[in-house]
Amino acid sequence: MVIIRIVSFPAALTEPAPAPGDPLATALVDCDVHPLIRDVSALRSRMSRRAARRVFGEQVQTSARDPNRIPHPTSGLRLDAVTPAGGPPGSDPQFAREQWMDRYDVSAALLIPIQSGAVIPWGDEPAAEEFLRAFNDHFLEEWHGLDSRYRLAISISPYDPAAALREIERLASVDGVAGIFIPDAGVAMGRRQWFDVYDAARSHGLPIVHHVSGGEGNMYNSPTLAGGLPSTYPERHSLLAQPGVAIVASMVFAGVFETFPDLKLVMVEYGFSWVPPAMWRMDRAWERGDRTLADLPRAPSSYITENVLFTTQPIDEPSDPRMLWDVLEMMPAEKMLMFSSDYPHWDTDDPRVTLNSRIPPKLRRRVAVDTALECFGDRLGL
């Protein structure tokens, strides 16, 4: 039996829809929308008998998170996003279109189906490959097929680069594919085993997307958080910058962006206020260390500012908003930050609040749409 925890939704997000003529209502790219398959066993028909038996012989949960670990608010979903048929939020593309896409006049939404993180602890790689293949086909047909504004970050295996490469080549030219989502399985992303995948992503103009899986620190084969297993949600949530820093540092110091200067990395839901001090530390370590062994001709920060992008949700909110604006200037946010809502999770961010109250006016257009267009290009269908 799958239990989905649903919590009430902040009142600020139940306000009337934006008024006609609002510039944010006509130019908005949401870089983090989560679709969900209500019953993943429905994918049986898309898989071989052997793989279906291997996968569905045991219960497959609707998220990658182990519910026996931390009571975790982000396992909760919007109370008002339960579908008309009583399904879990995010399981009905028509309802999501009406409630989110149309309400805020979203021009394009990057679908990141984090259910694919369920494969992280699996040991059967062929079965995982078939599952992810069926998973991607489902969302392309059911979501993008309904509304072309839905653009999918296809899921690939976090353990099997050969299988990942096959899936990229299979779907790279398919309309609606906008990026490549790699569930964070605690594998160093700078390892050379990934270089063929990065080369394929670069050649097809597909950014690599990393998103918090829910398994960090509490699921086998997921990233281990320093200090051991967190005991509460606030503790764990406060530590999510750790895997974010690890992914970026691994790729930068391994020379991924030196080798593939056109490759884009999109870091979703890891936060971003840690980015400036992380760049300072990486630059200082590079300057004082052995540059020959590091094999980087330029400072690490130069690769990050040119190749790595971040999203707004969850946005840090210091007591003095000017402190956040200082961080945005230090990034620099005008070329590195894109709007994300995290719909339909309990902590969905209202674009009007984020863009009108948290982001300085000079950055709003960049964060709302322009930087996403530069990152994903024609893949957004705009």
ABEGO torsion letter per residue (X at the ends): XBBBBBBBBBAAAABBBBBBGBAAAABBBBABBBBBBABAAAAAAABBAAAAAAAAABBBBABABBAABBBBAAABBBAAABBAAGBBBGABAAAAAAAAAAAAGBABBBBBBAAAAAAAABABAAAAAAAAAAAAAAAAAAAAAABAABBBBBBBBAABAAAAAAAAAAAAABBGBABBBBBBAGBBAABAAAAAAAAAAAAAGBBBBBBBAGABGABBGBBBBBGEBBABAAAAAAAAAAAAAAAAAAAAAAGAAAABAABBBBBBGAEAAAAAAAAAAAAAAAAABBAAAAGBABBAAAAAAAABBBBAOBBBBBABAAAAAAAAAAOBAAAABBBBAGOABAABBBAAAAAAAABBAAAAAAAAAAAAAAAAEAAAGX
